[in-house]
């Protein structure tokens, strides 16, 4: 019985040893669970790293978007500059057109001066014509004066004829008296 008791005690030790083995097995299982949990943590950490990478990529995209917006703003500013340049060109064209108008106005003024000069020349020409008419009238007066002189000469000749006629009458009277 004593042996049995020892054997039972040995069996008890075995049972405790098995229990210890069971505890160790459980501890090992706990270690595995912890290991799996650690693996999950690492996976989560990697996932978080991926998220951070994605976040950085998104930030880069936003920076690029802002840069593109700046480029568009610059492009709009350049367009405004081109519009202003075109407007300035239009102003220069208008200025040139105004200058052309000024030149035309000066040319018109020159034409006015020429017209006035022509009018003065025409007035002078008319005055000269009047002088010529007066000169012709004077010539006519001269002809009339000459004609009058001719009339005077004729009158004098007529007077001479009358004198001769009277002299002839006197001579005829004397002849008649002498004959009687």
MARBA-3410 file (N, C-alpha, C, O; in Angstrom, 1 decimal):
180
0.8,-1.2,0.0,0.0,0.0,0.0,0.9,1.2,0.0,0.6,2.3,-0.6 ~ 2.0,1.0,0.8,3.0,2.1,0.8,3.5,2.4,-0.6,3.6,3.6,-1.0 ~ 3.7,1.4,-1.3,4.2,1.5,-2.7,3.1,2.2,-3.6,3.4,3.1,-4.4 ~ 2.0,1.8,-3.3,0.9,2.3,-4.1,0.7,3.8,-3.8,0.5,4.6,-4.6 ~ 0.9,4.1,-2.5,0.8,5.5,-2.1,1.9,6.3,-2.8,1.6,7.4,-3.3
3.0,5.8,-2.8,4.1,6.5,-3.5,3.8,6.6,-5.0,4.0,7.6,-5.7 ~ 3.3,5.4,-5.5,2.9,5.5,-6.9,1.9,6.5,-7.2,1.9,7.2,-8.1 ~ 0.9,6.5,-6.3,-0.1,7.5,-6.4,0.5,8.9,-6.3,0.1,9.9,-7.0 ~ 1.5,9.0,-5.3,2.1,10.3,-5.2,2.8,10.7,-6.5,2.8,11.8,-7.0 ~ 3.5,9.7,-7.1,4.2,9.9,-8.4,3.1,10.3,-9.4,3.3,11.2,-10.3
2.0,9.6,-9.4,0.9,9.9,-10.3,0.5,11.4,-10.1,0.2,12.1,-11.0 ~ 0.5,11.7,-8.8,0.1,13.1,-8.4,1.1,14.1,-9.0,0.7,15.1,-9.5 ~ 2.4,13.7,-8.9,3.4,14.6,-9.4,3.3,14.7,-11.0,3.4,15.8,-11.5 ~ 3.0,13.6,-11.6,2.8,13.6,-13.0,1.6,14.5,-13.4,1.6,15.2,-14.3 ~ 0.6,14.3,-12.5,-0.6,15.1,-12.8,-0.3,16.6,-12.6,-0.8,17.4,-13.4
0.5,16.9,-11.6,0.9,18.3,-11.5,1.8,18.8,-12.6,1.7,19.9,-13.1 ~ 2.7,17.8,-13.0,3.6,18.1,-14.1,2.7,18.4,-15.4,3.0,19.3,-16.2 ~ 1.7,17.5,-15.6,0.8,17.7,-16.7,0.1,19.1,-16.6,0.0,19.8,-17.6 ~ -0.3,19.3,-15.3,-0.9,20.6,-15.1,0.1,21.8,-15.5,-0.3,22.7,-16.2 ~ 1.3,21.6,-15.0,2.3,22.6,-15.4,2.5,22.7,-16.9,2.6,23.8,-17.5
2.5,21.5,-17.5,2.6,21.5,-19.0,1.4,22.2,-19.6,1.5,23.0,-20.6 ~ 0.2,22.0,-19.0,-1.0,22.6,-19.5,-0.9,24.2,-19.3,-1.3,24.9,-20.2 ~ -0.3,24.6,-18.2,-0.1,26.0,-17.9,0.8,26.6,-18.9,0.6,27.7,-19.5 ~ 1.9,25.8,-19.1,2.9,26.2,-20.1,2.3,26.3,-21.5,2.6,27.3,-22.3 ~ 1.5,25.3,-21.8,0.8,25.3,-23.1,-0.1,26.5,-23.2,-0.2,27.2,-24.3
-0.8,26.8,-22.1,-1.7,28.0,-22.1,-0.8,29.3,-22.3,-1.1,30.2,-23.0 ~ 0.3,29.3,-21.5,1.2,30.4,-21.6,1.7,30.6,-23.1,1.9,31.7,-23.6 ~ 2.1,29.4,-23.7,2.5,29.5,-25.1,1.4,30.0,-26.0,1.7,30.8,-26.9 ~ 0.2,29.5,-25.7,-0.9,30.0,-26.5,-1.1,31.5,-26.3,-1.3,32.3,-27.3 ~ -0.9,32.0,-25.0,-1.0,33.4,-24.8,0.1,34.2,-25.5,-0.1,35.2,-26.1
1.3,33.6,-25.6,2.4,34.2,-26.3,2.1,34.3,-27.8,2.4,35.3,-28.5 ~ 1.5,33.2,-28.3,1.1,33.2,-29.7,0.0,34.3,-30.0,0.1,35.0,-31.0 ~ -0.9,34.3,-29.0,-2.0,35.4,-29.2,-1.3,36.8,-29.2,-1.7,37.6,-30.0 ~ -0.3,36.9,-28.2,0.4,38.2,-28.2,1.1,38.5,-29.5,1.2,39.6,-30.0 ~ 1.7,37.4,-30.0,2.5,37.5,-31.2,1.6,37.9,-32.4,1.9,38.8,-33.2
0.4,37.3,-32.4,-0.6,37.6,-33.4,-1.0,39.1,-33.3,-1.2,39.8,-34.2 ~ -1.3,39.4,-32.0,-1.7,40.8,-31.7,-0.6,41.8,-32.2,-0.9,42.8,-32.7 ~ 0.7,41.4,-31.9,1.8,42.3,-32.3,1.8,42.4,-33.9,2.1,43.4,-34.4 ~ 1.6,41.2,-34.5,1.5,41.2,-36.0,0.4,42.1,-36.5,0.6,42.9,-37.4 ~ -0.8,42.0,-35.8,-1.9,42.9,-36.1,-1.5,44.4,-36.0,-1.8,45.2,-36.8
-0.7,44.7,-34.9,-0.2,46.0,-34.6,0.7,46.5,-35.7,0.6,47.6,-36.2 ~ 1.6,45.6,-36.1,2.5,45.9,-37.2,1.7,46.1,-38.5,2.0,47.1,-39.3 ~ 0.7,45.3,-38.8,-0.1,45.5,-40.0,-0.8,46.8,-39.9,-0.8,47.6,-40.9 ~ -1.3,47.2,-38.7,-2.0,48.5,-38.5,-1.0,49.6,-38.7,-1.3,50.6,-39.3 ~ 0.2,49.4,-38.2,1.3,50.4,-38.3,1.6,50.6,-39.8,1.8,51.7,-40.2
1.7,49.5,-40.5,2.0,49.6,-42.0,0.8,50.3,-42.7,1.0,51.2,-43.5 ~ -0.4,49.9,-42.3,-1.6,50.6,-42.8,-1.6,52.1,-42.5,-1.9,52.9,-43.4 ~ -1.2,52.4,-41.3,-1.1,53.8,-40.9,0.0,54.5,-41.8,-0.2,55.7,-42.2 ~ 1.1,53.8,-42.0,2.2,54.4,-42.8,1.7,54.6,-44.2,1.9,55.7,-44.8 ~ 0.9,53.7,-44.7,0.3,53.8,-46.1,-0.6,55.0,-46.1,-0.6,55.8,-47.1
-1.4,55.2,-45.0,-2.3,56.4,-44.9,-1.5,57.7,-44.9,-1.9,58.6,-45.6 ~ -0.4,57.6,-44.2,0.5,58.8,-44.1,1.1,59.1,-45.5,1.1,60.3,-45.9 ~ 1.5,58.1,-46.2,2.0,58.2,-47.6,0.9,58.8,-48.5,1.2,59.7,-49.3 ~ -0.3,58.2,-48.3,-1.4,58.8,-49.1,-1.7,60.2,-48.8,-2.0,61.0,-49.7 ~ -1.6,60.5,-47.5,-1.9,61.9,-47.0,-0.8,62.8,-47.6,-1.2,63.9,-48.1
0.4,62.4,-47.6,1.5,63.2,-48.2,1.3,63.4,-49.7,1.4,64.4,-50.3 ~ 0.8,62.3,-50.4,0.5,62.3,-51.8,-0.6,63.3,-52.1,-0.6,64.1,-53.1 ~ -1.6,63.3,-51.2,-2.7,64.2,-51.3,-2.3,65.7,-51.1,-2.7,66.6,-51.9 ~ -1.4,65.8,-50.2,-0.8,67.2,-49.9,0.0,67.7,-51.2,-0.2,68.8,-51.6 ~ 0.7,66.7,-51.8,1.4,67.1,-53.0,0.5,67.5,-54.1,0.7,68.4,-54.9
-0.6,66.7,-54.2,-1.7,67.0,-55.2,-2.3,68.4,-55.0,-2.5,69.2,-55.9 ~ -2.5,68.7,-53.7,-3.1,70.0,-53.3,-2.0,71.1,-53.7,-2.4,72.2,-54.2 ~ -0.8,70.9,-53.4,0.3,71.8,-53.7,0.3,72.1,-55.2,0.4,73.2,-55.7 ~ 0.2,70.9,-56.0,0.2,71.0,-57.4,-1.0,71.8,-57.9,-0.9,72.6,-58.9 ~ -2.2,71.5,-57.3,-3.4,72.2,-57.6,-3.3,73.7,-57.4,-3.7,74.5,-58.2
-2.7,74.1,-56.2,-2.4,75.5,-55.9,-1.5,76.1,-57.0,-1.7,77.2,-57.4 ~ -0.4,75.4,-57.3,0.5,75.8,-58.3,-0.2,76.0,-59.6,0.0,77.0,-60.4 ~ -1.1,75.1,-60.0,-1.9,75.2,-61.2,-2.8,76.5,-61.2,-2.9,77.2,-62.2 ~ -3.4,76.7,-60.0,-4.2,77.9,-59.8,-3.4,79.1,-60.0,-3.8,80.1,-60.6 ~ -2.2,79.1,-59.4,-1.3,80.3,-59.6,-1.0,80.5,-61.1,-0.9,81.6,-61.5
-0.7,79.4,-61.8,-0.4,79.5,-63.2,-1.6,80.0,-64.0,-1.5,80.9,-64.9 ~ -2.8,79.6,-63.6,-4.0,80.1,-64.2,-4.2,81.6,-63.9,-4.6,82.4,-64.8 ~ -3.9,82.0,-62.7,-4.0,83.4,-62.3,-3.0,84.2,-63.1,-3.3,85.3,-63.6 ~ -1.8,83.7,-63.2,-0.7,84.3,-64.1,-1.2,84.4,-65.5,-1.0,85.4,-66.2 ~ -1.8,83.3,-66.0,-2.3,83.3,-67.4,-3.4,84.4,-67.6,-3.4,85.1,-68.6
-4.3,84.5,-66.6,-5.3,85.5,-66.7,-4.7,86.9,-66.6,-5.1,87.8,-67.4 ~ -3.7,87.1,-65.8,-3.0,88.4,-65.7,-2.3,88.7,-67.0,-2.3,89.8,-67.5 ~ -1.7,87.7,-67.6,-1.1,87.8,-68.9,-2.1,88.2,-70.0,-1.9,89.1,-70.9 ~ -3.3,87.6,-69.9,-4.4,87.9,-70.8,-4.8,89.3,-70.7,-5.0,90.1,-71.6 ~ -4.9,89.8,-69.4,-5.3,91.2,-69.1,-4.2,92.1,-69.7,-4.6,93.1,-70.2
-2.9,91.7,-69.5,-1.8,92.5,-70.1,-2.0,92.6,-71.6,-1.8,93.7,-72.2 ~ -2.3,91.5,-72.2,-2.5,91.5,-73.7,-3.6,92.3,-74.1,-3.6,93.1,-75.1 ~ -4.7,92.3,-73.3,-5.9,93.1,-73.6,-5.5,94.6,-73.5,-5.9,95.4,-74.3 ~ -4.8,94.9,-72.4,-4.3,96.3,-72.2,-3.4,96.7,-73.3,-3.5,97.8,-73.8 ~ -2.5,95.8,-73.8,-1.6,96.1,-74.9,-2.4,96.3,-76.2,-2.1,97.3,-76.9
-3.5,95.5,-76.4,-4.3,95.7,-77.6,-5.0,97.1,-77.4,-5.1,97.8,-78.4 ~ -5.5,97.4,-76.2,-6.2,98.7,-76.0,-5.3,99.8,-76.3,-5.7,100.8,-76.9 ~ -4.0,99.7,-75.8,-3.0,100.7,-76.0,-2.7,100.9,-77.5,-2.6,102.0,-78.0 ~ -2.7,99.7,-78.2,-2.5,99.7,-79.7,-3.6,100.5,-80.4,-3.4,101.3,-81.3 ~ -4.9,100.2,-79.9,-6.0,100.9,-80.4,-5.9,102.4,-80.2,-6.2,103.2,-81.0
-5.5,102.8,-79.0,-5.3,104.2,-78.6,-4.2,104.8,-79.6,-4.4,105.9,-80.0 ~ -3.1,104.1,-79.8,-2.1,104.6,-80.7,-2.7,104.7,-82.2,-2.4,105.7,-82.8 ~ -3.5,103.8,-82.6,-4.1,103.8,-83.9,-5.0,105.1,-84.0,-5.0,105.8,-84.9 ~ -5.8,105.3,-82.9,-6.7,106.4,-82.8,-5.9,107.7,-82.8,-6.2,108.7,-83.5 ~ -4.7,107.7,-82.1,-3.9,108.9,-82.1,-3.3,109.2,-83.4,-3.2,110.3,-83.9
-2.9,108.1,-84.2,-2.4,108.3,-85.5,-3.5,108.8,-86.4,-3.3,109.7,-87.3 ~ -4.8,108.2,-86.2,-5.9,108.7,-87.0,-6.2,110.2,-86.7,-6.5,111.0,-87.6 ~ -6.0,110.6,-85.4,-6.2,111.9,-85.0,-5.2,112.8,-85.7,-5.4,114.0,-86.1 ~ -3.9,112.3,-85.7,-2.9,113.0,-86.4,-3.2,113.2,-87.8,-2.9,114.3,-88.4 ~ -3.7,112.1,-88.5,-4.1,112.2,-89.9,-5.1,113.3,-90.1,-5.1,114.0,-91.0
-6.1,113.3,-89.1,-7.2,114.3,-89.2,-6.6,115.7,-89.1,-7.0,116.6,-89.8 ~ -5.6,115.8,-88.2,-4.9,117.1,-88.0,-4.2,117.5,-89.3,-4.3,118.7,-89.7 ~ -3.5,116.6,-89.9,-2.9,116.8,-91.2,-3.9,117.2,-92.3,-3.7,118.2,-93.0 ~ -5.1,116.5,-92.3,-6.1,116.8,-93.2,-6.7,118.2,-92.9,-6.9,119.0,-93.9 ~ -6.8,118.6,-91.6,-7.3,119.9,-91.2,-6.3,121.0,-91.7,-6.8,122.0,-92.2
-5.0,120.7,-91.6,-4.0,121.6,-92.1,-4.1,121.8,-93.6,-4.0,122.9,-94.1 ~ -4.3,120.6,-94.2,-4.4,120.6,-95.7,-5.6,121.4,-96.1,-5.6,122.2,-97.1 ~ -6.7,121.2,-95.3,-8.0,122.0,-95.6,-7.7,123.5,-95.4,-8.2,124.3,-96.2 ~ -7.0,123.8,-94.3,-6.6,125.2,-94.1,-5.8,125.8,-95.3,-6.0,126.9,-95.7 ~ -4.8,125.0,-95.7,-4.0,125.4,-96.9,-4.9,125.6,-98.1,-4.8,126.6,-98.9
-5.9,124.7,-98.3,-6.9,124.8,-99.4,-7.7,126.2,-99.2,-7.9,126.9,-100.2 ~ -8.1,126.5,-97.9,-8.8,127.7,-97.7,-7.9,128.9,-98.0,-8.4,129.9,-98.6 ~ -6.6,128.8,-97.6,-5.7,129.9,-98.0,-5.6,130.1,-99.5,-5.6,131.2,-100.0 ~ -5.5,128.9,-100.2,-5.4,128.9,-101.6,-6.6,129.5,-102.3,-6.5,130.3,-103.2 ~ -7.8,129.1,-101.7,-9.1,129.6,-102.2,-9.1,131.1,-102.0,-9.5,131.9,-102.9
-8.7,131.6,-100.8,-8.7,133.0,-100.5,-7.7,133.7,-101.5,-8.1,134.8,-102.0 ~ -6.6,133.2,-101.7,-5.6,133.8,-102.6,-6.2,133.8,-104.0,-6.0,134.8,-104.7 ~ -6.8,132.7,-104.4,-7.5,132.7,-105.7,-8.5,133.8,-105.8,-8.7,134.5,-106.9 ~ -9.3,133.9,-104.7,-10.3,135.0,-104.7,-9.7,136.4,-104.9,-10.2,137.2,-105.6 ~ -8.6,136.6,-104.2,-7.9,137.9,-104.3,-7.4,138.1,-105.7,-7.5,139.2,-106.2
-6.8,137.0,-106.3,-6.4,137.1,-107.7,-7.5,137.4,-108.6,-7.4,138.2,-109.5 ~ -8.7,136.8,-108.3,-9.9,137.1,-109.2,-10.3,138.5,-109.0,-10.7,139.1,-110.0 ~ -10.3,139.0,-107.8,-10.7,140.4,-107.5,-9.7,141.3,-108.3,-10.1,142.3,-108.9 ~ -8.4,141.0,-108.2,-7.4,141.8,-108.9,-7.7,141.7,-110.4,-7.6,142.7,-111.1 ~ -8.0,140.5,-110.9,-8.3,140.3,-112.3,-9.5,141.2,-112.7,-9.5,141.8,-113.8
-10.5,141.1,-111.8,-11.7,142.0,-112.1,-11.4,143.4,-112.1,-11.8,144.2,-113.0 ~ -10.5,143.9,-111.1,-10.1,145.3,-111.1,-9.3,145.6,-112.3,-9.5,146.7,-112.9 ~ -8.5,144.7,-112.8,-7.7,144.9,-114.0,-8.6,145.0,-115.2,-8.4,145.9,-116.1 ~ -9.7,144.2,-115.2,-10.6,144.2,-116.3,-11.3,145.6,-116.2,-11.6,146.2,-117.3 ~ -11.7,146.0,-115.0,-12.3,147.4,-114.9,-11.4,148.5,-115.4,-11.8,149.4,-116.1
-10.1,148.3,-115.1,-9.1,149.3,-115.6,-9.1,149.3,-117.1,-9.0,150.3,-117.8 ~ -9.1,148.0,-117.7,-9.1,147.9,-119.1,-10.4,148.5,-119.8,-10.3,149.2,-120.8 ~ -11.5,148.3,-119.1,-12.8,148.9,-119.6,-12.6,150.4,-119.6,-13.0,151.1,-120.5 ~ -12.1,150.9,-118.4,-11.9,152.4,-118.3,-11.0,152.9,-119.4,-11.2,153.9,-120.0 ~ -9.9,152.1,-119.6,-9.0,152.5,-120.6,-9.6,152.5,-122.0,-9.4,153.4,-122.8
-10.5,151.5,-122.3,-11.2,151.5,-123.5,-12.2,152.6,-123.6,-12.3,153.3,-124.7 ~ -12.8,152.9,-122.5,-13.7,154.1,-122.4,-12.9,155.4,-122.7,-13.4,156.2,-123.5 ~ -11.8,155.5,-122.2,-10.9,156.7,-122.4,-10.5,156.7,-123.9,-10.5,157.8,-124.5 ~ -10.2,155.5,-124.4,-9.9,155.5,-125.9,-11.1,156.0,-126.7,-11.0,156.7,-127.7 ~ -12.3,155.5,-126.3,-13.5,155.9,-127.0,-13.7,157.4,-126.9,-14.0,158.1,-127.8
-13.4,158.0,-125.7,-13.4,159.4,-125.5,-12.5,160.1,-126.4,-12.8,161.1,-127.0 ~ -11.3,159.5,-126.5,-10.3,160.0,-127.4,-10.8,160.0,-128.8,-10.6,161.0,-129.6 ~ -11.4,158.9,-129.2,-12.0,158.9,-130.6,-13.0,160.0,-130.8,-13.1,160.6,-131.8 ~ -13.9,160.1,-129.8,-14.9,161.1,-129.8,-14.3,162.5,-129.9,-14.8,163.4,-130.7 ~ -13.2,162.7,-129.2,-12.5,164.0,-129.2,-12.0,164.3,-130.6,-12.1,165.4,-131.1
-11.4,163.2,-131.1,-10.8,163.4,-132.5,-11.9,163.6,-133.5,-11.8,164.5,-134.4 ~ -13.1,162.9,-133.3,-14.2,163.1,-134.2,-14.7,164.6,-134.0,-15.1,165.2,-135.0 ~ -14.7,165.0,-132.8,-15.2,166.4,-132.6,-14.2,167.4,-133.2,-14.6,168.4,-133.8 ~ -12.9,167.0,-133.1,-12.0,167.9,-133.8,-12.2,167.9,-135.3,-12.2,168.9,-136.0 ~ -12.5,166.7,-135.8,-12.8,166.6,-137.3,-14.1,167.5,-137.6,-14.1,168.2,-138.6
-15.0,167.5,-136.7,-16.3,168.3,-136.9,-15.9,169.8,-136.9,-16.4,170.6,-137.7 ~ -14.9,170.1,-136.0,-14.5,171.5,-135.9,-13.8,171.9,-137.2,-14.0,173.0,-137.7 ~ -13.0,171.0,-137.7,-12.3,171.3,-139.0,-13.3,171.5,-140.1,-13.2,172.3,-140.9 ~ -14.3,170.5,-140.0,-15.4,170.6,-141.1,-16.1,172.0,-140.9,-16.5,172.6,-141.9 ~ -16.4,172.3,-139.7,-17.1,173.6,-139.4,-16.2,174.8,-139.9,-16.8,175.7,-140.5
-14.9,174.7,-139.7,-14.0,175.7,-140.2,-14.0,175.8,-141.7,-14.1,176.8,-142.3 ~ -14.0,174.6,-142.3,-14.1,174.5,-143.8,-15.4,175.1,-144.3,-15.4,175.8,-145.3 ~ -16.5,174.8,-143.5,-17.8,175.3,-143.9,-17.8,176.9,-143.8,-18.3,177.6,-144.7 ~ -17.1,177.3,-142.7,-17.0,178.8,-142.6,-16.2,179.4,-143.7,-16.6,180.4,-144.3 ~ -15.1,178.7,-144.1,-14.3,179.2,-145.3,-15.2,179.2,-146.5,-15.1,180.1,-147.3
-16.0,178.2,-146.7,-16.9,178.1,-147.8,-17.9,179.3,-147.8,-18.1,179.9,-148.8 ~ -18.4,179.6,-146.6,-19.3,180.7,-146.5,-18.6,182.0,-146.8,-19.1,182.9,-147.5 ~ -17.4,182.2,-146.3,-16.6,183.4,-146.6,-16.4,183.5,-148.1,-16.5,184.6,-148.7 ~ -16.0,182.4,-148.7,-15.8,182.4,-150.1,-17.1,182.8,-150.8,-17.1,183.5,-151.8 ~ -18.2,182.2,-150.4,-19.5,182.5,-151.0,-19.8,184.0,-150.8,-20.3,184.6,-151.8
-19.6,184.5,-149.7,-19.8,186.0,-149.5,-18.9,186.8,-150.4,-19.4,187.8,-151.0 ~ -17.7,186.4,-150.4,-16.7,187.1,-151.3,-17.2,187.1,-152.7,-17.1,188.1,-153.5 ~ -17.7,185.9,-153.1,-18.2,185.8,-154.5,-19.4,186.7,-154.7,-19.6,187.3,-155.8 ~ -20.3,186.7,-153.7,-21.5,187.5,-153.8,-21.1,189.0,-154.0,-21.6,189.8,-154.7 ~ -20.1,189.4,-153.1,-19.6,190.8,-153.2,-19.0,191.1,-154.5,-19.2,192.1,-155.1
-18.3,190.2,-155.1,-17.7,190.3,-156.4,-18.7,190.4,-157.5,-18.6,191.2,-158.4 ~ -19.7,189.6,-157.3,-20.8,189.6,-158.3,-21.6,191.0,-158.2,-22.0,191.5,-159.2 ~ -21.8,191.5,-157.0,-22.5,192.8,-156.8,-21.6,193.9,-157.5,-22.2,194.8,-158.1 ~ -20.3,193.8,-157.2,-19.5,194.9,-157.8,-19.5,194.8,-159.3,-19.5,195.9,-160.0 ~ -19.5,193.6,-159.9,-19.6,193.5,-161.3,-20.9,194.1,-161.9,-20.9,194.8,-162.9
-22.0,193.8,-161.2,-23.3,194.3,-161.6,-23.3,195.8,-161.6,-23.8,196.4,-162.5 ~ -22.7,196.4,-160.5,-22.7,197.9,-160.4,-21.8,198.5,-161.5,-22.1,199.6,-162.1 ~ -20.7,197.8,-161.7,-19.9,198.4,-162.7,-20.5,198.3,-164.1,-20.2,199.1,-165.0 ~ -21.2,197.3,-164.4,-21.8,197.1,-165.7,-23.0,198.1,-165.9,-23.2,198.6,-167.0 ~ -23.6,198.4,-164.8,-24.7,199.3,-164.9,-24.2,200.7,-165.0,-25.0,201.7,-165.1
END
